[in-house]
Amino acid sequence: MAVEHIVQDHGLDRNAVQVGPASDENTAGTEAARADVEDGHLKAGNEGEPALTGKVRVSVAVDDAIAEKVLSSFSTFHGDVSG
């Protein structure tokens, strides 16, 4: 959600945003996405399981003028904004 907010609400170019695992392990984050959930549970009948084993790192290249807005977006969606 933070990426969508940064790109759509603040008009940042999507190419300025990089998303990947925060560690060497592959991951899809720590929570199931809404598209993966049905009636409050992971959807049945899907191939495999999401790799919910770690955090996702989102990096954004921005000018100082918009940095506070980007940090606010991360905070709004419970992101860790430390270095």
N, C-alpha and C positions, 0 to 999 in steps of 0.2 A: 504494500500500500504506500509506503514512503516513496518509492520510485515513481509510482503513478502520480502522487501528489506533487513531487518535485518537478516532473516533466509537464504535467497538465496545468497545475495551478500557478507555478512560477515560470513557465515557459522555457525551461531549460532544454537544450538539445539532448535527446536520448543518448546520443553518442558520447556525451560527457559523463555518463553514469556507467560504472562497471559493477557487475554482480558476480559473486563466486563464493565458494566455500571459505570459511574463516580459518580452516586448518587444512592439512594435507588430505583429509578424508572427504569423499564425495558426500554432499548433503543436499537436502531440499529444505533445510531449516529445522525448526524445532516444533512447529505446529502444522497440522494439516490445513491446506487451503480450502476455502469454501467450495471450490469445484470438486474436491475430493471427499466431501462430507455430505451425507444424506440422512435425514432424520436424526442428526446429532452423532452419527457414527460414520467411520470410513465406509465408502461405498463398497459393496460386495461385487464379486465377479470381475474385478479388474486384474490385469496381469501385474504381478509383482506387488511390492509395497513401496511407499515413498521412503526415501533414505533420510528419515527424520532423526539424524544422529548428531547434528551439530548446528552451529550458527552459520548464517549467511553473512558475508561481508559485502557492503555496498560502499563504493568509493565514488566521489563526485568531484569533478574539476570545475571550480567556480571562481568568479572574481570576488574580491572582498565585499563588494557592494551587495551581493546576494547571499553571502555565507551565513549570516544569521537566520535568514529565511529557511535555508536548507537544513541547518542544525535544528531549527524549530520543527521542521517536518519529521526529522528522525525522532526527536523527543516525543512528538504527538503519537507516533506509532511505536513507542517504547524501545527505540533503538539506543544502542550504546554509542555515545558520541565521543568517546575518548579516543585519542590519537591513534 
